[in-house]
Amino acid sequence: MSSTRKPYSSDELLDYKESSGTGYNLTFQMICDADCLISNVEAKWPGSVHDSRIFRASPIYEGLSQGAFSGVLLGDKGYACESFLLTPLAEPKPQHSRPTTMLITKRGLVSR
């Protein structure tokens, strides 16, 4: 799972205006499987909205937290760890460094 900022150019959407005043941003959430097949895209949030806020407001989060969906998502350290959302350890002990590296590598596929 990843949220990425992309430029957005519309003078009508002041909420999307960058704080620097140089442009507009739209933040979107994309979820894909291990083969990079996209299963969900949310593209409606201003660039100032944090990734975890977008996820918590999504139907995917609601479905996972209520048990309507099964599975596990991989997120970066900006997300809170949940039973259905794995995040890397901030300072892994030696025995946890390999699983943490694998999680970061797999999660990075969607950021490309």
Rosetta blueprint (number, residue, H / E / L):
1 M L
2 S E
3 S E
4 T E
5 R E
6 K E
7 P E
8 Y L
9 S L
10 S L
11 D L
12 E L
13 L L
14 L H
15 D H
16 Y H
17 K E
18 E L
19 S L
20 S L
21 G L
22 T L
23 G L
24 Y E
25 N E
26 L E
27 T E
28 F E
29 Q E
30 M E
31 I E
32 C E
33 D L
34 A L
35 D L
36 C L
37 L L
38 I E
39 S E
40 N E
41 V E
42 E E
43 A E
44 K E
45 W E
46 P E
47 G L
48 S L
49 V L
50 H L
51 D H
52 S H
53 R H
54 I H
55 F H
56 R H
57 A L
58 S L
59 P H
60 I H
61 Y H
62 E H
63 G H
64 L H
65 S H
66 Q L
67 G L
68 A L
69 F L
70 S L
71 G L
72 V L
73 L E
74 L E
75 G L
76 D L
77 K L
78 G L
79 Y L
80 A L
81 C L
82 E E
83 S L
84 F L
85 L E
86 L E
87 T L
88 P L
89 L L
90 A L
91 E L
92 P L
93 K L
94 P H
95 Q H
96 H H
97 S H
98 R H
99 P H
100 T H
101 T H
102 M H
103 L H
104 I H
105 T H
106 K H
107 R H
108 G H
109 L H
110 V H
111 S H
112 R L
